[in-house]
């Protein structure tokens, strides 16, 4: 069987196996970079097999919900700047500077396991990542990750992590979601009032949020004990992006603003004004402890509401 240089099936082979007429196809976003494209009765979605990364979500008659930089690179070993990269089995910078930030799951090819269409028009995609020689050089544990992406009236992601090792493990994780907004200066995040957060820009000191989260400079915070719903209030577009979390008690809110984004070669100039990260995760004190054979499913459901309806 002809395979990619990485040992994975070719885009043509994936398309032949998983395509659904008029709904699902598998195409190359770049050379040897297969992407599952879904266009069903509810929305259009793109999912990269590399990293198990959702790249776009656009309900019909809506502006894009997820942001991807116009200068994003689609290459092996690096996550695409935007969409929903998967941070696993650690979030943020590793104590060993030789280790990749945000873990390795977002930098490897996953296996496309199944694609199905339900009677209600919902499309489900299942991807899997398991330990191998490459992953064990970075994290010496046996594991299985499964990502189920459901595209219907809402977009749902469920990341199930299974500890297949003979020892217990501790890990952190995040669905590092980049959301597309009309203007960050006219955007706020609801649902975090009164919540304590760790401020990465102030030596990880702890503060308590007062009111909605507003943006007028670089912002990088981990909010703790955040199991409730969150909303991105996009005034320019007249909509709320609604986030319903599952088995997540922490949330990152991030915008790099002018100086930091200018130093990123895959961040389009001025792109900080059109995006905000509100990340569903298990971070800080909310780390995951898994006994041998145990599992944990981190999830989020994303939907859009018109502001005039609220």
C-alpha positions in Angstrom: 0.0 0.0 0.0 1.3 3.4 -0.9 1.8 5.6 2.2 3.0 9.0 3.1 6.6 9.5 4.1 5.4 9.4 7.7 4.0 5.9 7.2 0.4 7.0 7.2 -2.2 6.4 4.5 -2.3 8.8 1.6 -5.0 11.4 1.2 -6.5 9.5 -1.8 -6.7 6.3 0.3 -8.4 8.1 3.2 -10.9 9.7 0.8 -11.6 6.3 -0.8 -12.3 4.8 2.6 -14.1 7.6 4.5 -15.8 9.9 2.0 -19.6 10.3 2.1 -21.3 11.5 -1.1 -22.1 15.3 -0.9 -21.1 15.5 2.8 -17.6 14.3 3.5 -14.4 14.3 1.5 -10.7 14.1 2.3 -8.4 16.6 0.6 -4.9 17.9 0.9 -4.6 21.3 2.6 -0.9 21.2 1.6 1.4 18.5 0.3 0.8 15.2 2.3 -1.4 17.1 4.8 -4.9 15.4 4.6 -7.9 17.3 5.9 -11.4 15.9 6.4 -13.9 18.4 4.9 -17.5 18.2 6.1 -20.4 20.2 4.6 -23.7 18.8 6.0 -27.1 20.3 6.6 -25.9 22.3 9.6 -22.4 23.5 9.0 -19.0 23.3 7.3 -16.0 21.9 9.2 -12.4 21.0 8.4 -10.4 18.6 10.5 -6.6 17.9 10.0 -5.5 14.3 10.4 -2.2 15.8 11.6 -2.7 16.7 15.3 -6.4 15.7 15.2 -6.9 19.5 14.8 -10.2 21.0 14.0 -9.3 23.9 11.6 -12.7 25.5 10.9 -16.3 25.6 12.0 -18.9 27.7 10.1 -22.6 27.1 10.7 -24.6 27.9 7.6 -25.6 31.6 7.4 -22.9 32.5 10.0 -19.5 34.0 9.9 -16.6 31.6 10.7 -16.5 30.7 14.4 -12.9 29.5 14.5 -9.9 31.7 13.5 -6.9 30.5 11.5 -4.1 32.8 10.6 -3.8 33.7 6.9 -0.1 32.9 7.2 -0.5 29.6 9.1 1.8 26.8 8.0 0.5 23.3 7.2 3.6 21.2 7.9 4.4 17.9 9.7 5.6 18.3 13.3 4.0 21.7 14.0 0.4 22.6 14.8 -1.5 25.1 12.6 -1.8 28.6 14.0 -5.5 28.6 14.8 -8.5 26.3 14.9 -8.4 23.9 17.9 -4.9 22.4 18.6 -4.8 19.7 21.2 -2.4 20.3 24.1 -1.5 16.9 25.6 -0.1 15.4 27.9 1.1 18.8 29.2 -0.1 22.3 28.8 2.3 25.2 28.4 6.1 25.2 28.6 7.7 22.0 29.9 10.3 22.2 32.7 12.8 20.7 30.2 13.3 23.4 27.5 14.2 20.7 25.0 10.6 19.4 25.2 7.9 20.9 22.9 5.5 23.4 24.4 1.9 22.1 24.9 3.0 18.5 24.6 3.3 16.4 21.4 -0.2 15.3 20.5 -0.7 18.3 18.3 2.6 17.6 16.4 1.9 14.0 15.3 -0.3 12.3 12.7 -3.4 10.7 14.2 -5.3 7.7 12.7 -8.6 8.4 11.1 -10.8 5.6 12.5 -14.4 6.3 11.5 -16.7 8.8 9.8 -20.5 8.4 10.0 -23.6 10.3 9.2 -26.6 10.1 11.5 -30.3 10.2 10.5 -30.6 13.8 11.8 -27.8 15.0 9.5 -25.1 15.1 12.2 -21.7 14.0 11.1 -19.2 12.2 13.5 -15.5 11.8 13.0 -13.3 9.6 15.2 -9.5 9.9 15.3 -7.0 8.1 17.5 -3.4 8.5 18.7 -1.5 5.8 20.6 2.0 5.7 22.0 4.9 4.6 19.9 8.7 4.8 19.9 8.6 8.5 19.0 6.1 9.5 21.7 7.8 7.4 24.4 11.0 9.4 23.9 9.0 12.4 25.1 6.6 10.8 27.6 7.5 7.3 28.7 3.9 5.9 29.2 1.5 3.8 27.2 -1.7 5.6 26.3 -4.5 5.9 23.9 -6.2 9.2 22.9 -9.5 9.3 21.0 -11.0 12.5 19.6 -14.7 12.5 18.6 -15.9 15.5 16.6 -19.6 15.9 16.1 -21.0 18.4 13.6 -24.7 19.1 13.9 -26.7 22.0 15.3 -23.5 22.5 17.4 -19.8 21.5 17.2 -18.8 19.1 19.9 -15.3 17.8 20.7 -14.7 14.9 23.2 -11.1 14.0 23.9 -10.8 10.7 25.8 -7.5 9.8 27.3 -6.9 6.2 28.5 -3.9 5.2 30.6 -2.6 2.0 29.2 0.5 2.0 31.3 1.3 -0.2 34.2 1.7 2.8 36.4 -0.5 5.8 37.3 0.1 9.1 35.4 -0.6 12.8 35.9 -1.2 15.1 33.0 -2.6 18.4 31.9 -4.5 19.1 28.7 -6.4 21.7 26.7 -8.6 22.2 23.6 -6.7 25.3 22.6 -9.6 27.0 20.8 -9.0 30.1 18.6 -12.2 32.0 18.0 -12.9 34.4 15.2 -14.2 37.8 16.4 -15.1 41.0 14.6 -12.9 43.2 16.7 -11.1 42.2 20.0 -11.7 45.8 21.3 -15.4 45.1 21.1 -15.2 41.6 22.4 -15.6 40.3 26.0 -15.8 36.9 27.7 -18.8 36.3 30.0 -19.1 33.6 32.7 -15.9 34.2 34.6 -17.0 37.0 37.0 -15.7 36.3 40.6 -13.4 33.5 39.4 -9.7 33.3 40.6 -7.1 33.3 37.9 -3.4 32.8 37.5 -1.8 35.7 35.5 1.1 34.4 33.4 2.1 38.0 32.6 2.4 38.9 36.3 4.7 36.2 37.6 1.8 33.7 37.9 0.3 35.8 40.7 -3.4 35.1 41.5 -6.2 37.6 41.1 -10.0 37.5 41.1 -11.9 38.4 37.9 -14.4 41.3 38.3 -17.1 41.5 35.6 -16.6 40.3 32.1 -13.1 39.8 30.7 -12.2 42.8 28.5 -9.2 43.3 26.1 -7.0 46.3 25.7 -3.5 44.7 26.0 -1.9 41.3 26.0 -3.7 38.9 28.2 -2.7 35.4 29.3 -4.7 33.8 32.2 -5.6 30.4 33.6 -9.0 30.7 35.3 -9.6 28.0 38.1 -12.8 26.2 39.1 -14.6 27.1 35.9 -17.0 24.3 35.3 -19.9 26.6 34.1 -20.8 27.8 30.7 -18.8 30.6 29.0 -19.7 33.1 26.3 -17.7 35.2 23.9 -19.6 38.4 23.4 -18.8 39.6 19.8 -20.5 43.0 19.6 -19.3 43.8 16.1 -20.9 40.6 14.7 -23.9 40.7 17.0 -23.4 37.2 18.4 -22.5 35.1 21.4 -20.3 32.1 21.0 -21.5 29.7 23.7 -19.1 27.2 25.3 -20.5 24.3 27.3 -17.6 22.4 29.0 -17.4 18.8 30.2 -15.0 17.5 32.9 -13.0 20.8 32.7 -12.5 23.0 35.8 -10.0 25.4 34.2 -10.1 27.9 31.3 -7.3 29.8 29.6 -8.1 33.2 28.0 -5.4 34.5 25.7 -4.7 37.3 23.3 -1.1 38.1 22.3 -1.9 41.7 21.3 0.5 43.7 19.1 4.1 43.1 20.2 3.9 39.4 20.8 1.9 38.6 17.7 4.4 40.6 15.6 7.1 38.2 16.7 5.2 35.1 15.5 6.0 34.3 11.8 2.7 32.3 11.4 0.6 35.1 12.9 -0.8 37.5 10.2 -0.1 41.2 10.8 -2.9 42.6 12.9 -4.4 39.2 13.3 -4.6 39.7 17.1 -7.6 42.0 16.5 -9.6 39.2 14.9 -9.1 36.4 17.5 -9.4 35.3 21.1 -8.4 32.0 22.7 -10.9 30.7 25.3 -9.5 27.2 26.0 -11.3 24.4 27.7 -8.8 22.3 29.7 -7.4 20.6 32.7 -4.7 23.0 33.8 -3.1 24.3 36.9 -4.7 22.7 40.0 -7.1 20.9 37.6 -4.6 18.3 36.5 -5.8 14.8 35.6 -4.6 11.7 37.6 -5.2 8.4 35.9 -4.8 5.0 37.5 -3.8 2.1 35.3 -6.6 1.4 32.9 -8.5 4.6 33.9 -9.9 7.2 31.4 -10.9 10.8 31.4 -12.9 12.7 28.7 -12.4 16.4 28.2 -15.2 18.0 26.2 -16.7 21.2 24.8 -19.8 22.0 22.8 -19.7 25.2 20.8 -22.7 27.0 19.4 -23.7 30.5 18.2 -26.5 32.7 19.4 -27.6 36.0 18.0 -27.3 38.8 20.5 -30.7 40.1 19.7 -32.2 36.8 20.8 -30.7 37.2 24.3 
